[in-house]
Amino acid sequence: MAKMAKSVQSSHILNERHEYILEQLRKESSVSVTALAAQLNVSEVTIRKDLTYLESLSLLYRAHGCAILINPYINDRHVNEKEKINTEKKRAIGAKAASLVTENDSIIIASGTTMLSLAREIKSVQHLTVITSAANAASILSKDPNIDVILLGGFLRNSSVSVVGHYAEKMMQDFSCSKLFIGVDGIDVEFGLSTTNMMEANLNREMMKAAQKIIVLADSSKFGLRGFSKICDITEVDQVITDKEIPQHILDKFNDLGVEVTLADE
């Protein structure tokens, strides 16, 4: 972001107030108009004008009553495209999650590219039962004769190669498992966990009801983002496994909320 600011200075002027706003955003990811006005001893009207100007330079994104470092709203993308992003982080997160799977366990694996990393890292010794909505994860796990795979039925989403809908939700009501491993498109402290698809969010909530422990697998790029459909509040999950690039202020907020955060080693 600092490089971006320098690159625009030749054609646009960033004054000390603008630089202060950007510095606060780099520290906190979001900051309110009211707080900035008080800190800089100027009117809120002046701050709004500053934010509008900085947004025109693509240096921040304006939200209601505040500014944030990036546009939090994300679009649905195909799993093949997403799988090429942060591959090493996802592999490490998947390995850390796989270490939580015990012998004779019964677990739920939701959809997502980090779930594929988890499926690849699971090494059974005796017996394991896996319920999943992800056809690609089921294909990986089915190669192990010690793993019983229950693939949910329903409408197959092309972008995620996973099933959603009434039939999948109905099936989940018949199960009780020790752990749910769930991936998300966005994690926002205020909005909670979210995904880009409404039917997937509905299925995720049914999965949560069937699990004793809810474990979120998400690389650090997912924090501060929001998908179209909310899954649940942050406080409804038990553990988050992510990488070491998670911003410290977000990590502190999770600790304040009593949510366990585990950092995976790449």
N, C-alpha and C positions, 0 to 999 in steps of 0.2 A: 504493500500500500504506500510505503514511503517513496518507492521508486515511481509509482504512479503519480504521486503529488509533484515530484520533481519534473516529470515529463511534461506536465501541463503548465508549469510556471512560465515557460517561454512565451506562451500565447495567452495565458490567463493568470491573473494576479491572485495569490493566496496570501491574505494578511495574517497577522498574528492570531486573530480570533479564529480564523479558519483552521490554522495549524493546531490550535488548542483543541478544537472540536474533533479533528481527526485523531489526535493523540489520545483523547479520552475514549474514542471508539476503539482504538487499537488495544486499549487496556481492558475495556468493559464489554465490547461488542455491541452495546446499545446504551443510549443516554437520552434522558428526557429533555424536552424543551425548557421546562420549568427549572430543572437543575442547571442547565447550561446558562440560562439567563441570570440565575443567582450567582453562579461561579464567576461569570464575566461582567457582572454588574451592568447589564444592558436589558432592554425590553425583550419580551418574548416575540414581539413582531420582528425585531432585528434578528433574533436567532432563527426564526422561520425563514426569513429571507436568505440568511447564510446557508441554511440546509437546502433550500431550493437551488441555490447557486452551486453548491458542492454536489448535489444530485445530478445537475446538468453536466457535470464533469465526470460522472460515473464513479465518484469517490465514496458515496454512501447511498443508502436507500431510505427514503422517508416513510415512516409509518405513523399511525395516529398518535400525536403527542410526543413523538420521539424520533430518533434516527438510529439506524442499525448499519453495521459494517457492510453487509451483503444483502441482496434480495433473498428473503427467506423462502419464497414460494418456488416449488420445484415441479417439474413436469414428469410424466411417466416416460421411462425409457426402456428399451428392450434389454433383457437380461444379458445378452451377448455383449452389448455395449457397456453395461455397468460392471461386468465381470473383469474388464480390462483396467478398471480404475482402482487404485490402492490395493493391488493384488497381494503384496507382501504383508501389509497390515491385516488384511482379511485372513490370510493364511495363519498368521500369528494368533489372531483372535479366535479363529476356528480351533486351533490346537489347544489354546487355553480352555475353551469351552468343552472340548472333547475330554479333557482331563477330569472334568466333573462327572462324567458318565461312569456309573458303577456297574458291577456285574449283576446280571438279572434285573437290570433297570427297565423301566417303561417310561419313555420320553416322547415329547411332541416336538417336531421340527417344522417351523413355519417356512414360508417361501423367502427367497432373496439370495443374492450372490454370496453373502457371508454364510448363509446356511449351507451352500454348496461346499465352502471351505470346511465347515464343521463336518459334513458328511464324509469328506475325503480323509479327515483326521481321525475319525472314530475307528478304533481297533478293538474288536470284541475278543474276549478270551473264552467265555462260557456262553452266555445267552443275553440277548438284548431285544426289546420290542420297541419299534419306532413307528409312531403315527405321523404322517406328513401329508401336506397338501401339495408339495413340490414334486412333480413328476421326475425332474432331473436329479433331485436328491434321492428319490426312491430308486432310480436306476443305479446310482453309485452304491447305495447300501445293499441292494439286492444281490450283489456279487459275493457278499459274505454269508456263508451258510449258517452262521450262528446268530444272524440278525433276522428277526421276523419283521417284515415291513407291511404296515397297513396304509395303503394309499387311499386317501379320501376321494370320493366321487363328486362330480358336479361339472360346472361350466369351466372349461379350460381357457385361462387367459393366455393369449398369444405372447404378450410382452414379458410375462414372468414364468411361463411354462408351469403354472400351478393352477389348482382348481379353487373355485369360490362358489358361493351360492347356497341355496336352501339345503340341498342334499348333503353337502359337506358340513354345514352347521348342524344339521340333524344328527349326523353320525357322531359328531364330537360329544353330543349329550350322553352317549352310552359309555364313555371312557373316563378313567381316572388315572392320572399319571404323576410321577414324582416331579418332573421338570418340563417346562416349556422353554425352548430356545426360539427367540423371535427376532427377526430383523425389521428395521424400520427405514423409512425414507427421510424422516426428520425427527429430531429431539429438541424440543424447546421447553425451557424451564416453566414458562407460563402456559403454553398451549398443550404441552405433554408430548406423547408419542403419536406419530402420524404416518400415514401412507398416502399414495396418490390415488388409490382405488377404494371406493366406498364398500364394495362387497368384500374386499380383502380385510378391511378394518372390522367388518361385522364378524367374519370368520375368526379373526385374531381374538376378538372378545370372547367368543365361544371357547377357543383354545385356552384362554386364561382361566375360565371357570373350571376346566378339567385338570388343571395343574396345581400342585402344591407349592411350587416355586417358579417364579417367572424371571427368566434371565434374558436380558437384551444384549444382542451382539451388534455393535455399531462402531465403525471407524470414526475418527475424530472429525471428519468432514461433515458428518451428519448433524452435529450439534449446532443449534441456532437456526435450523431449517424447519420448514413446515410443509407437510403434504396436505392434499385437499381434505382428507378424512382423518379425524382424530380417532385413535385407538383407545387411549386411556391417559390418565394423569401420571406424572412422574412417580408419585407416591404409591401407585398401585403395583410397581415392580419391585423385586427383591434385590436384583443385582444387575449391573451393567458392566460388560466387558468391552473395553476399547483399547486404543493405543496411547502411547505416551505424549502425543501431540494435543491431547485435549486441553483447552485453555484452563489455566489455574482457577480463574474466577468461576468457571462452570463447575469444575471439580469441587470447589468450596461449597457451592450451592447444593450440589448433590449430597455432600457430607452433612450439611445443615438439615436436609430433608430426611436424613437417615437411610439413604439408598447406598448400598455397598457398590463401590466402583473398583474394578480390577483392571490393571494395566497389563497388557500382553507384551512380551518381549519379541521383537522381530528377529 
